[in-house]
Amino acid sequence: MEVYGRRKRGVAYNHQGQRVGRPHVAAWAETEIVLAADLGDGTDDPRATAPDLLRRALACLPAAARAGRVAMRADAGYFAGALARAAHDEKIAFAIGAKRIALLWRLLDGLAEDDWHDAIEMGNAQVAVAQYCPDWWPADTRLLIGRVLLDPGQVSADPRSRRRRTLHPDQRALPIPELASADPVSAYSFILTNLDVSSPARAAAAEHWYRHRTTVENLFRDSKLGAALRHLPSGYPQVNLAWMWGALLAATMAAWLHQLTAVTAGEDIVHGHGVRGGKAMIATLRWRLIAVPGRLVRHARHLILRLPPGHGLLPEVLARLRALPGPA
């Protein structure tokens, strides 16, 4: 999150020259509920605090969920053996994006074309498995490699662009005209995991599941657009931490509302803008459920709330909330 003010503490300049703070969030993916979070200064290394963040998140899981099958997926920014060992110690599965280091590029040379198999729900994409386990990682770690065939026109000439950095080093160094004649042009990703990847179908399923880690971006987007996480207002880190948690709690309460009422299908609320993964974003919920005009009238000694035509979602949500069982 970009901020302004040279005297603000707990923020720093990033590689783009922006003064930023950076939330590190662990969320329950199926429910989009925030379990634990830290606020960094935008340049700090999150790998040092990631194991503690994972343990705090697991401690916040309900007992019934914790007793089931739990798996953790993390981006390459959290690529560290300490996080993998923490997941192993907690007896959960993990899938962590790996930095594209020279050793991993060399492993590609040992793969035959028959080792690649089609990915799930992604065109021109394939998956392969390599026997690689870094030092101090759990012994059952395996390397999952994904590649996507690209059109040369999809690659930027800027060497700093994200997509260009996913190319093989031999192709990354080529100018655009020469890259256009290269065949094929592929983007690669590397994942270290202890999931079962013993067969092509299981490897493809593991890659498909890991690919959906980006759904957490919906939570960040919702927090920014609907709950004022676009900036950090104070010069004091403690105040900004509370501000971050207020925004994340707002996103979590929106997820709770969907979980409690299960109102998504059949409503135009799940179509078009203001929707994340079939669930309404905070701004849409505010418009459909909170900022609703109404008229309070008295009839036969009863108060009746009259809503305008076309606002049928609010009565349905209220009825479902009243029907929920009381706390034990």
C-alpha positions as CSV (number, residue, x, y, z in Angstrom):
1,M,0.0,0.0,0.0
2,E,1.5,3.3,-1.1
3,V,1.6,6.0,1.6
4,Y,2.6,9.6,1.8
5,G,4.6,11.5,4.4
6,R,8.3,11.3,5.0
7,R,7.9,11.1,8.8
8,K,5.7,8.0,8.8
9,R,7.3,5.2,10.7
10,G,7.0,1.5,9.8
11,V,7.1,2.1,6.1
12,A,9.9,2.2,3.5
13,Y,10.7,2.9,-0.1
14,N,10.3,-0.1,-2.4
15,H,12.2,-0.8,-5.6
16,Q,9.8,1.4,-7.6
17,G,10.5,4.4,-5.4
18,Q,7.1,4.2,-3.6
19,R,6.8,4.6,0.1
20,V,4.8,1.6,1.1
21,G,3.6,-0.7,3.8
22,R,2.9,-4.4,3.1
23,P,0.3,-6.6,4.8
24,H,1.3,-10.3,5.1
25,V,-2.0,-12.3,5.5
26,A,-2.8,-15.9,6.2
27,A,-6.4,-16.7,5.2
28,W,-8.7,-19.7,5.2
29,A,-9.1,-20.1,1.4
30,E,-12.4,-21.8,1.3
31,T,-14.2,-19.2,3.4
32,E,-12.0,-16.2,2.6
33,I,-11.6,-15.5,6.4
34,V,-8.4,-13.9,7.6
35,L,-6.8,-16.0,10.3
36,A,-3.5,-14.0,11.0
37,A,-1.7,-11.0,9.6
38,D,1.4,-8.9,10.0
39,L,2.1,-5.4,8.7
40,G,5.6,-5.0,7.2
41,D,7.3,-1.9,5.9
42,G,7.3,-3.0,2.3
43,T,11.0,-3.9,2.1
44,D,11.3,-6.4,5.0
45,D,11.8,-10.1,4.3
46,P,8.6,-11.9,5.2
47,R,10.4,-15.3,5.3
48,A,11.7,-14.8,8.8
49,T,8.2,-14.3,10.3
50,A,6.3,-16.7,8.0
51,P,6.6,-19.7,10.3
52,D,5.1,-17.8,13.2
53,L,2.4,-16.4,11.0
54,L,1.5,-20.0,9.9
55,R,1.3,-21.2,13.5
56,R,-1.0,-18.3,14.5
57,A,-3.2,-19.0,11.6
58,L,-3.5,-22.7,12.4
59,A,-4.3,-21.9,16.0
60,C,-7.3,-19.8,14.8
61,L,-8.8,-22.6,12.7
62,P,-11.9,-24.2,14.3
63,A,-11.2,-27.6,15.9
64,A,-13.3,-29.4,13.3
65,A,-11.3,-27.9,10.4
66,R,-8.0,-28.5,12.1
67,A,-8.8,-32.1,12.6
68,G,-9.3,-32.6,8.9
69,R,-6.9,-32.3,6.0
70,V,-5.1,-28.9,6.1
71,A,-2.8,-27.7,3.4
72,M,-0.8,-24.5,3.0
73,R,0.1,-22.7,-0.2
74,A,2.5,-19.7,-0.3
75,D,3.9,-17.5,-3.1
76,A,7.6,-17.4,-3.9
77,G,8.1,-14.4,-1.7
78,Y,7.8,-16.9,1.2
79,F,10.2,-19.4,-0.3
80,A,12.1,-20.7,2.8
81,G,12.9,-24.0,4.4
82,A,11.8,-22.7,7.8
83,L,8.3,-22.3,6.5
84,A,8.3,-25.8,5.0
85,R,9.6,-27.3,8.2
86,A,7.0,-25.5,10.2
87,A,4.3,-27.0,8.0
88,H,5.9,-30.4,8.3
89,D,6.0,-30.1,12.1
90,E,2.4,-29.1,12.2
91,K,1.6,-32.2,10.1
92,I,0.0,-30.3,7.2
93,A,0.7,-30.4,3.5
94,F,2.5,-27.4,1.8
95,A,3.1,-26.0,-1.6
96,I,5.6,-23.1,-1.8
97,G,6.6,-21.2,-4.9
98,A,10.3,-21.5,-5.6
99,K,12.7,-18.7,-6.7
100,R,13.9,-19.2,-10.3
101,I,17.5,-19.9,-9.4
102,A,20.1,-21.3,-11.8
103,L,19.9,-24.8,-10.3
104,L,16.2,-25.1,-11.1
105,W,16.8,-24.0,-14.7
106,R,19.4,-26.8,-15.0
107,L,16.9,-29.4,-13.8
108,L,14.8,-28.7,-16.9
109,D,17.6,-30.2,-19.1
110,G,17.0,-33.6,-17.4
111,L,13.3,-33.7,-18.3
112,A,12.2,-35.5,-21.4
113,E,9.2,-34.4,-23.5
114,D,7.3,-37.4,-22.2
115,D,7.6,-36.2,-18.7
116,W,5.2,-33.3,-19.4
117,H,1.5,-33.7,-19.0
118,D,-1.4,-31.4,-19.7
119,A,-2.5,-29.1,-16.9
120,I,-6.1,-28.7,-15.6
121,E,-8.3,-25.9,-16.9
122,M,-5.4,-24.0,-18.6
123,G,-4.7,-24.1,-22.3
124,N,-1.2,-24.7,-23.7
125,A,0.0,-25.5,-20.1
126,Q,1.8,-28.6,-18.9
127,V,3.1,-30.0,-15.7
128,A,6.2,-32.2,-14.8
129,V,7.8,-33.5,-11.6
130,A,11.5,-33.5,-10.8
131,Q,13.3,-35.2,-7.9
132,Y,14.7,-32.3,-6.0
133,C,14.7,-31.5,-2.3
134,P,16.8,-28.5,-1.0
135,D,18.9,-28.8,2.1
136,W,17.1,-28.6,5.4
137,W,13.7,-29.1,3.7
138,P,11.5,-32.1,4.7
139,A,12.7,-35.3,3.0
140,D,9.4,-35.9,1.1
141,T,9.6,-32.6,-0.8
142,R,9.3,-32.8,-4.5
143,L,9.7,-30.2,-7.3
144,L,6.6,-29.5,-9.4
145,I,7.3,-27.6,-12.6
146,G,4.7,-25.8,-14.8
147,R,5.1,-24.4,-18.2
148,V,2.8,-22.3,-20.4
149,L,3.3,-21.8,-24.1
150,L,3.4,-18.1,-24.9
151,D,3.0,-16.0,-28.1
152,P,6.1,-13.8,-28.4
153,G,3.7,-10.8,-28.7
154,Q,2.7,-11.5,-25.0
155,V,6.3,-10.8,-23.8
156,S,7.3,-7.3,-22.9
157,A,10.7,-5.9,-24.1
158,D,11.2,-4.6,-20.6
159,P,13.6,-7.0,-18.8
160,R,12.0,-6.1,-15.5
161,S,8.5,-7.3,-16.6
162,R,7.1,-10.2,-14.6
163,R,6.3,-12.4,-17.6
164,R,9.7,-11.9,-19.2
165,R,11.3,-13.1,-15.9
166,T,9.4,-16.4,-16.3
167,L,11.2,-17.3,-19.5
168,H,14.1,-19.6,-19.8
169,P,17.4,-17.6,-19.3
170,D,18.5,-18.5,-22.9
171,Q,15.3,-16.9,-24.3
172,R,15.1,-14.1,-21.7
173,A,18.3,-12.6,-23.1
174,L,17.0,-12.4,-26.7
175,P,15.8,-9.2,-28.2
176,I,12.1,-9.2,-29.2
177,P,12.7,-9.8,-33.0
178,E,14.9,-12.9,-32.2
179,L,12.4,-14.0,-29.5
180,A,9.7,-14.0,-32.1
181,S,11.5,-16.5,-34.2
182,A,12.3,-18.8,-31.2
183,D,10.2,-21.9,-31.0
184,P,8.6,-22.6,-28.6
185,V,8.5,-19.7,-26.1
186,S,7.4,-20.9,-22.7
187,A,7.0,-19.4,-19.2
188,Y,8.0,-21.6,-16.3
189,S,7.0,-21.8,-12.6
190,F,8.5,-23.9,-9.9
191,I,6.7,-25.3,-6.8
192,L,8.2,-27.2,-3.9
193,T,5.6,-29.4,-2.3
194,N,5.1,-32.5,-0.1
195,L,1.7,-33.2,-1.8
196,D,1.3,-36.6,-3.5
197,V,2.5,-36.0,-7.1
198,S,3.3,-39.7,-7.8
199,S,1.1,-39.8,-10.9
200,P,0.5,-37.3,-13.8
201,A,-3.1,-36.8,-12.7
202,R,-2.1,-36.1,-9.1
203,A,0.6,-33.7,-10.2
204,A,-1.8,-31.8,-12.4
205,A,-4.3,-31.6,-9.5
206,A,-1.6,-30.3,-7.2
207,E,-0.6,-27.6,-9.7
208,H,-4.2,-26.7,-10.3
209,W,-4.8,-26.3,-6.5
210,Y,-1.7,-24.2,-6.1
211,R,-2.5,-22.0,-9.0
212,H,-5.6,-20.8,-7.2
213,R,-3.5,-19.2,-4.4
214,T,-4.2,-15.9,-6.2
215,T,-7.7,-15.9,-4.8
216,V,-6.2,-14.1,-1.8
217,E,-5.8,-11.1,-4.1
218,N,-9.6,-10.8,-4.1
219,L,-9.4,-10.3,-0.4
220,F,-6.8,-7.6,-0.7
221,R,-8.8,-5.9,-3.5
222,D,-12.0,-6.1,-1.4
223,S,-10.2,-4.6,1.6
224,K,-8.8,-1.8,-0.5
225,L,-11.9,-0.8,-2.4
226,G,-14.5,-1.5,0.3
227,A,-12.7,-1.1,3.6
228,A,-10.1,1.7,3.2
229,L,-7.0,-0.4,3.1
230,R,-5.8,1.8,0.2
231,H,-3.6,3.7,2.5
232,L,-2.2,3.9,6.1
233,P,-3.4,7.1,7.8
234,S,-1.1,7.5,10.7
235,G,2.6,8.1,11.3
236,Y,2.6,5.5,14.1
237,P,2.9,1.7,13.2
238,Q,0.6,0.6,16.0
239,V,-2.3,2.8,14.6
240,N,-1.7,1.6,11.1
241,L,-1.7,-2.0,12.3
242,A,-5.1,-1.4,13.9
243,W,-6.3,0.2,10.7
244,M,-5.2,-2.8,8.7
245,W,-7.0,-5.2,11.0
246,G,-10.2,-3.1,10.8
247,A,-10.1,-3.4,7.0
248,L,-9.3,-7.2,7.1
249,L,-12.1,-7.7,9.7
250,A,-14.6,-5.9,7.4
251,A,-13.6,-8.3,4.6
252,T,-13.9,-11.3,7.0
253,M,-17.4,-10.2,8.2
254,A,-18.5,-10.0,4.5
255,A,-17.3,-13.6,4.2
256,W,-19.2,-14.5,7.4
257,L,-22.3,-13.0,5.9
258,H,-22.1,-15.2,2.9
259,Q,-21.3,-18.3,5.0
260,L,-24.2,-17.7,7.4
261,T,-26.9,-16.9,4.8
262,A,-25.6,-18.8,1.7
263,V,-27.3,-16.3,-0.5
264,T,-25.5,-16.1,-3.8
265,A,-27.3,-18.2,-6.5
266,G,-30.2,-16.7,-8.4
267,E,-29.4,-13.1,-7.5
268,D,-27.9,-10.5,-9.8
269,I,-25.5,-9.7,-7.0
270,V,-23.2,-12.4,-8.3
271,H,-22.9,-11.0,-11.8
272,G,-20.7,-8.2,-13.2
273,H,-18.6,-5.7,-11.2
274,G,-18.4,-5.9,-7.4
275,V,-18.1,-9.7,-7.3
276,R,-15.2,-11.9,-6.1
277,G,-15.4,-15.7,-6.7
278,G,-19.2,-15.7,-6.8
279,K,-19.4,-13.6,-3.6
280,A,-20.3,-9.9,-3.4
281,M,-17.6,-7.5,-2.4
282,I,-18.0,-5.1,0.5
283,A,-19.1,-2.2,-1.6
284,T,-21.8,-4.2,-3.2
285,L,-23.0,-5.6,0.1
286,R,-23.1,-2.1,1.5
287,W,-25.3,-1.0,-1.4
288,R,-27.6,-4.0,-1.3
289,L,-27.9,-4.6,2.4
290,I,-26.9,-1.5,4.4
291,A,-27.4,1.7,2.3
292,V,-31.0,0.7,1.5
293,P,-33.7,3.4,1.8
294,G,-36.8,2.5,3.7
295,R,-39.9,3.9,5.5
296,L,-40.8,2.9,9.0
297,V,-44.6,2.8,9.5
298,R,-46.9,1.9,12.4
299,H,-49.8,-0.4,11.7
300,A,-52.0,-2.3,14.2
301,R,-49.5,-1.5,17.0
302,H,-46.7,-2.9,15.0
303,L,-43.7,-1.2,13.4
304,I,-43.3,-2.2,9.7
305,L,-40.3,-1.4,7.6
306,R,-41.3,-0.7,4.0
307,L,-38.5,-1.2,1.5
308,P,-38.5,0.2,-2.1
309,P,-39.3,-2.2,-4.9
310,G,-36.5,-4.3,-6.2
311,H,-34.7,-4.8,-2.8
312,G,-35.6,-8.4,-2.2
313,L,-32.1,-9.5,-0.9
314,L,-32.2,-7.7,2.4
315,P,-35.5,-9.4,3.7
316,E,-34.1,-12.8,2.6
317,V,-30.8,-12.3,4.4
318,L,-32.6,-11.1,7.6
319,A,-34.9,-14.1,7.5
320,R,-32.0,-16.4,7.2
321,L,-30.1,-14.7,10.0
322,R,-33.2,-15.1,12.3
323,A,-33.5,-18.8,11.4
324,L,-29.9,-19.5,12.6
325,P,-29.7,-21.6,15.7
326,G,-28.7,-19.9,18.9
327,P,-25.2,-20.3,20.3
328,A,-24.7,-23.5,22.3
